[in-house]
Amino acid sequence: MALSKEEKKTVIEENRLDEKDTGSCEVQIALLTKRITKLTAHMIANKHDYSSKRGMDILIARRKNLLSYLKATDLQRYLDLTQKLGLKAN
């Protein structure tokens, strides 16, 4: 479940740190969260799509690693992002 160009552009604009930012932790985590949300809806409709489940598990693990990195480097940015995206802050 890839994101369309418009969806990706809006997510980047909402979470970027400056005008040229496209790859900061915040942007990457927000993009992964959007993809995970779309895949979750797909998995509810298609319970036996195991390849999509595996892909979603990989995305969740990647987001978890980025979140732990952000938490270790800048706690305030981590807390702001988790609140903004509605994720649990551990």
Summary of the structure (lengths in Angstrom):
residues: 90
radius of gyration: 13.6
end to end distance: 27.5
largest distance: 41.6
contacts: 227
relative contact order: 0.14
helix: 74%
strand: 0%
